[in-house]
């Protein structure tokens, strides 16, 4: 369903339950954190493979259409005020998705960057102590403000955010491009390309498995 975008009613009976039952179980699994543990395990596997270098992180957001409305939706400022949802992603320098946040499309980037940075995972998998926070944070000029620079510095994170009203050519895009690639991969999963579900808990239950799918593909070079 995540990759094909199939509806709940299209689930065949062979797995042992109906589409409605599968939807209820999805909510239950989200409530007990099964998907978070799967994502954490994949991050640990990637760390052992040398890919989750979490010293550098990059933030960016992507909006998806939500024509049916629902929780965490709102008028898009860039799509004729159509109902949309914004996913904010935190990735490492390899494009590995570390954390995601979901909000209405009208939500300011400034209100999303700090929460997603605070969701930075303590990635286990090697004998060394997991990092509690990254060393450097990269973002585009849409996140430029005193708050988005000052708070990371207070946490001990050095922000590298392009400045508004200055010519392009900061060279920060050399680092940031990986997050744009990851958002393209995310929208390649049809269940997240267009939002079908109205409940926020169901959307959250899809974004974490989506991050796990991308981690698995990166691990096996399928998406490289």
C-alpha positions in Angstrom: 0.0 0.0 0.0 2.8 2.4 0.8 4.5 2.0 -2.6 1.4 1.4 -4.8 -1.1 3.7 -3.1 -3.7 1.0 -3.1 -6.9 1.6 -1.1 -7.8 -0.3 2.1 -10.7 -2.0 0.3 -8.2 -3.4 -2.2 -6.3 -5.5 0.4 -6.8 -9.2 -0.5 -8.1 -11.5 2.2 -5.0 -13.8 2.0 -3.1 -11.9 4.8 -5.9 -12.9 7.2 -7.8 -9.7 7.7 -9.9 -7.1 5.9 -8.8 -3.7 4.9 -10.6 -2.1 7.8 -8.9 -4.5 10.2 -5.5 -3.7 8.7 -6.3 0.0 9.2 -7.1 -0.5 12.8 -3.9 -2.5 13.3 -1.9 0.3 11.7 -3.2 2.7 14.3 -2.5 0.2 17.1 1.1 -0.5 15.9 1.7 3.3 15.7 0.5 3.6 19.3 3.0 1.1 20.7 5.9 2.3 18.6 6.6 -0.7 16.4 7.4 1.4 13.4 9.7 3.7 15.4 11.7 0.6 16.6 11.9 -0.7 13.0 13.3 2.7 11.8 15.8 2.8 14.7 17.0 -0.7 13.9 17.6 0.2 10.3 19.4 3.4 11.3 21.6 1.2 13.5 22.3 -1.2 10.6 23.2 1.8 8.4 25.5 3.1 11.1 27.4 -0.2 11.2 27.7 0.1 7.4 29.2 3.6 7.9 26.3 5.6 6.3 24.5 7.4 9.1 27.2 10.0 9.6 25.0 12.2 11.9 27.5 15.0 12.5 25.9 16.9 9.7 22.1 17.1 9.2 20.0 18.9 6.6 16.4 20.1 6.9 13.8 20.7 4.2 10.1 20.4 3.7 7.8 19.0 1.0 4.0 19.6 0.5 1.6 17.0 -0.7 -2.0 17.5 -1.8 -4.8 16.6 0.7 -7.9 17.2 -1.3 -10.1 15.4 1.3 -8.8 17.6 4.1 -8.4 16.2 7.6 -6.0 16.8 10.5 -2.7 18.6 9.8 -3.9 20.1 6.6 -4.2 23.7 5.4 -4.2 26.0 2.5 -1.0 25.9 0.5 0.7 29.3 0.0 2.3 28.0 -3.2 -0.5 26.0 -4.8 -3.5 28.4 -5.0 -4.4 27.8 -1.4 -5.4 24.2 -2.1 -5.6 21.8 0.9 -2.1 20.3 1.5 0.1 18.8 4.1 3.7 19.6 4.8 6.3 17.0 5.7 9.5 18.3 7.2 12.5 16.0 6.9 15.8 15.8 8.8 18.4 13.8 6.9 22.1 13.2 7.2 24.8 13.9 4.6 23.9 10.6 2.8 20.2 11.5 2.6 19.2 9.0 5.2 15.9 10.1 6.8 16.5 10.6 10.5 13.2 12.2 11.6 10.0 13.6 10.0 7.3 16.1 11.2 3.9 16.7 9.7 1.8 19.9 9.7 -0.6 21.9 7.6 0.9 23.4 4.5 0.4 26.9 5.9 2.8 26.1 8.8 5.9 28.4 8.7 9.2 26.6 8.1 10.5 28.5 11.2 8.0 26.6 13.4 9.0 23.2 12.0 12.8 23.3 12.0 13.4 23.3 15.7 11.0 20.4 16.6 12.4 18.2 13.9 16.0 18.9 15.0 14.9 18.0 18.6 13.6 14.7 17.2 17.2 13.9 16.2 17.6 10.1 17.0 20.3 8.7 19.2 21.5 6.1 16.6 22.9 3.0 18.2 24.7 0.2 16.4 28.4 0.7 17.3 30.3 0.5 20.7 30.7 4.3 20.8 28.2 6.5 22.7 25.3 7.7 20.4 25.4 11.4 19.6 22.6 13.3 21.3 22.6 16.2 18.7 24.3 16.9 15.4 27.3 19.2 15.1 26.1 21.2 12.0 22.7 22.0 10.6 22.1 23.0 7.0 18.9 24.6 5.6 17.8 26.8 2.7 16.9 30.5 3.0 13.3 29.7 3.7 14.4 28.9 7.3 16.4 32.1 7.7 15.7 33.9 10.9 17.4 34.9 14.2 15.5 32.2 16.1 16.4 29.4 13.7 20.1 30.4 14.0 20.1 31.3 17.7 18.4 28.2 19.2 20.6 25.6 17.4 23.7 27.6 18.6 22.3 27.5 22.2 22.1 23.7 21.8 25.7 23.5 20.5 24.7 23.1 16.8 26.3 25.3 14.2 23.7 26.5 11.7 24.5 26.9 8.0 21.4 28.7 6.7 21.3 30.7 3.5 20.5 34.4 4.0 17.5 36.0 2.5 17.8 38.9 0.0 21.4 37.9 -1.0 22.5 36.6 -4.3 22.6 32.8 -4.8 25.9 31.1 -4.8 26.5 30.4 -1.1 27.7 26.9 -2.1 25.5 25.5 0.7 23.6 23.6 -2.0 26.6 21.3 -2.3 25.6 19.9 1.0 21.8 20.4 0.8 21.1 18.6 -2.4 20.7 15.2 -0.6 17.6 16.3 1.2 15.9 17.3 -2.1 16.8 13.8 -3.4 15.2 12.2 -0.3 12.0 14.3 -0.6 11.8 13.2 -4.3 12.1 9.5 -3.1 9.4 10.2 -0.5 7.0 11.5 -3.1 7.8 8.4 -5.2 5.9 6.4 -2.6 2.4 6.8 -3.9 0.7 6.6 -0.5 2.5 9.9 0.4 2.4 11.6 -3.0 -1.2 12.4 -2.4 -2.8 12.3 1.0 -5.8 10.0 1.3 -6.3 9.6 5.0 -7.9 12.3 7.2 -6.6 11.2 10.6 -3.2 12.6 11.7 -2.3 9.4 13.5 -2.7 7.4 10.2 -0.4 9.9 8.4 2.2 9.6 11.1 1.8 5.8 10.8 2.8 6.1 7.1 5.6 8.6 7.4 7.7 6.4 9.7 7.5 3.3 7.5 8.3 5.5 4.5 11.5 6.6 6.3 12.3 2.9 7.0 11.7 2.0 3.3 14.1 4.7 2.2 16.7 3.5 4.8 16.4 0.0 3.4 16.8 1.1 -0.1 19.9 3.2 0.8 21.3 0.2 2.6 20.9 -2.0 -0.4 21.7 0.7 -3.0 18.3 0.4 -4.7 17.7 4.1 -4.6 21.3 5.3 -5.1 
